[in-house]
Amino acid sequence: MCRAIPIPAFYFNGLRASAPSAFTAPRRDKRLISVCLPLRRRSVPVHCASPIETTREDSMENCYIDTPGALHDLCLRLQAAPWLAVDTEFHRESTYYPQLCLLQVATEDLVACIDPQALHDITPILDLLYREEILKVFHASRQDLEIFYQLCQRPLKPVFDTQMAAPLLGYADQISYAALVKELLGKTLNKDHTRTDWRRRPLTPQQLEYAANDVIYLGQIYLKLRHALEEAGKLSWLEEDFATLYAPGEYETRPRDAWLRLKHAWQLEGAPLAALQALAAWRETTAQEKDQPRTWILRDEALYDLARALPDTREALGTIPSLPGKTASRYGDTLLAIIERARHRRPEPVPMELYPIKRPDKEEKAQVNRLLELANAHSEALALDPRAVTSRRELSRLLRGERNLRLLRGWRRQVVGKKLLAILEDPAAASSPPS
């Protein structure tokens, strides 16, 4: 089977195994290349550059993949798998886009750590992962999926996220991988390398074992969770939640929407708000083009101060203490031009969800507490972690008339949301038992 997928060309150009980082992020070069990978359906051994030493009691083939031949053999081995456990190690402390440093995949009997820095071109495994007949299993998938989106410019699917699935069976919302491994498999993971710099080479045996463990048990967890969800009739509920992972907007920030990330934007109006929106858009564009963190371009505090002060000269810029002198020298003319244009522009309205919830009075607090008690009772009756269903903050918004809420969509609406709406319309409905 030969399949072409578009991959940004810059991901494969000019990379050296000794370089301190792996892939660089998209910039202005939008050229794409298409790569065809013929995969023959046959059983082949994976010729590993070196095995990974692990402390597992059972036998599982462990491979460190750092040559094109080994990667090709691995893809041949994996192509018939119905599911793959997947994880990534990445670096983004000094970049806007995450840099992929290591890619781990596992089946029931094989785990492989794939080294993008040594390979330069990982198109074969990307091609395999983007096959929709193969389910990709992650834990806390959003940052991993962002990496794949940046690599291939489209969402990876289908996906099963064990962190999203576990609360539907009563496990804690946002449960960690290590905690879930302990709960379901009774095994304790070593987390010594949580803060390691995955750009550095060579990787130590301890680092590779840590990375491999992030997927070795993931498949076992998936199989247990899936079986339990099927037994409970909840598997279809997850399809609605997983569908949110396939929206491109989850993994890209349009510069014009960057201001929506600013928590205190609601405090401004008129020209200052228009200036904040324009400055945030400029900062986002600049960070993307330079592949640098937003705060390296301009800190949030400086955005607010510039928007409030609306300086119109370089001298006025110099009076803003949160604006470093080097930043003013480098971007001063640009900042002044942005602010001048914003003076004559109508700002975008601030969405309601950006406004803080006012401190409730005694009566409202009692009503929210009652709604929360009822939501928790209905959730626990269905063996759900209540925190995965709703929150006190969301219930406050529900009580104040908001209806664009997660609680009122999909399975949450069916099992809890519509009951709470009925209670708001008829308080007597609160006496009905959870079902």
Secondary structure, DSSP 8 states (H G I E B T S, - for coil): ---EEEEEGGGGSS--TTSS-S-----S---EEEEE------------SB------SS--EEEEE-SHHHHHHHHHHHTT-SEEEEEEEEE-TT-SS-EEEEEEEE-SSEEEEE-HHHHS--HHHHHHHT-TTSEEEESS-HHHHHHHHHHHSS---SEEEHHHHGGGGT--TT--HHHHHHHHH------TTTT--TTSSS--HHHHHHHHHHHHTHHHHHHHHHHHHHHHT-HHHHHHHHHGGG-GGGT---GGGGGGG-TTGGG--HHHHHHHHHHHHHHHHHHHHHT--HHHH--HHHHHHHHHH---SHHHHTT-TTS-HHHHHHHHHHHHHHHHHHHTS------GGGS------HHHHHHHHHHHHHHHHHHHHTT--GGGT--HHHHHHHHTT----GGGSHHHIIIIIHHHHHHHH-GGGGGS---
